[in-house]
Amino acid sequence: MLRRALLALPFATPALAQTHDRPVRLVIAFPPGGSTDILGRLIAPRMSEVLSSTVTPENRSGASGAVGAGFVAQSAPDGTTLLLDSGGQTVNPFLMRGLSFDYVRDLAPVTLLATLPLILVVRAEFGPATLPDLLAGLRADPAQARYGSVGVGARTHLAMAQLLRRAGIPGEHVPYRGGSDQIAGLLRGDVPMGFTSVALAAPLIRDGRVRPVAVSLAQRASQFPEVPTIAEQGFAGFAMGDWLGLLVAAATPAPVIARLAAAAANAVNQPELAPRLAALGLTPAAGGPAAFARFLAEERGVMEALIRDEGIRLDS
């Protein structure tokens, strides 16, 4: 049954019936505990079954994912070292200088795995519950236009920079070292607002410690269907979320990439994982290497223009 399921996938080839033969290192480009790490550890056991080879998660974090990406880019192109990365893939090339590898030249896409929205929250004491009210308050008191993020160039940074720019409001960016630090700064009152993940926001919203204002993607988040999108609140076409995907070293043979993509798609689409992924705000989106390559090319174009227009630098 498993073999039939694999061969039925739209990007499958006869090579998928082969075993992978050797153990696979699943290099997770971020620290333990975040959405990227959790997803990697959820899919690794199923991928091991499909490939008939052990898939072992391994965290190699740092520099917004560039440490892990560089490690995989310089690994043997044989499919035994996989990279699980996020949206930094399409941002880092335009912010970081002196990298020992090239994101486009040295890495090959395997498959997009999942997408996830960001949610704009404000500290409960701050007051505004709608985006128009929030922006009106910031125009009246520009000193309040401070926002946190998980780092320069992160989606939590770029989404807010783009929103404030479209609203015509100068903002002050306060970068933190991670999502937990950003939330701690928000609750302390260092900043009154910021975009964060659904997973981090959900318990704080339930406890009444923060208020949800808007969702960053074109569709509302299934976890918070009552929270409107940014586009619904006066910013037509606004859509910026994050994503998670798999890559390997360039020059990895196409049949090997296809086999890895099929195994990953099978793993992320397990019915029993659906509630756990939903709790993280993740929507499965596996489509294979060609679709992921097109996605990455489009994302890089958008991010390059946004970083240029916003004048974003790593020291900003």
Secondary structure, DSSP 8 states (H G I E B T S, - for coil): -HHHHHHHSTT--GGGGS---S-EEEEESS-TTSHHHHHHHHHHHHHHHHHTS-EEEEE---GGGHHHHHHHHTS-SSSSEEEEEEGGGGTHHHH--S-SS-HHHHEEEEEEEEEE-EEEEEEGGG---SHHHHHHHHHH-GGG-EEEESSTTSHHHHHHHHHHHHHT---EEEE-SSHHHHHHHHHHTS-SEEEEEHHHHHHHHHTTSEEEEEESSSS--TT-TTS-BTGGGT-TT----EEEEEEEETT--HHHHHHHHHHHHHHHT-GGGHHHHHHHT-EE----HHHHHHHHHHHHHHHHHHHHHHT--TT-
